[in-house]
């Protein structure tokens, strides 16, 4: 089992930045692809970014490409999401996830964190 805990969310103004962290425990994440998803009230959970097991491959949703950066540090068992140039449309609960396959879809992940709220004010 892998336990995931997100942190780093909060309230920020338009144009600001936040860095989310996803700390894993219970098992090393070095064998897993990792991803970030987000879910706004009344909407489905949507893909944000993913990273392969060694960090050499990354993939982003078009809506965040060029503004968000996903990275991982397997030695620290932690994944990150640097979010820059934030807009109110980025307001959501952000979830990290781990899976052996990893994909653009929630079904590609086996383990999920509890989520962290990101609110961007206009």
Buried (B, 14 or more C-beta within 10 A) or exposed (E): EBBBBBBBBEEBEEEBEBBBBBBBEEBEBEEBBBBBBBBEEEEEBBBBBBBBBEBEEBBBBEBBEEBBBBBBEBEEBBBBBBBBEBEEEBBBBBBBBBBEEBBBEBEBBBBBBEBBEBBBEE
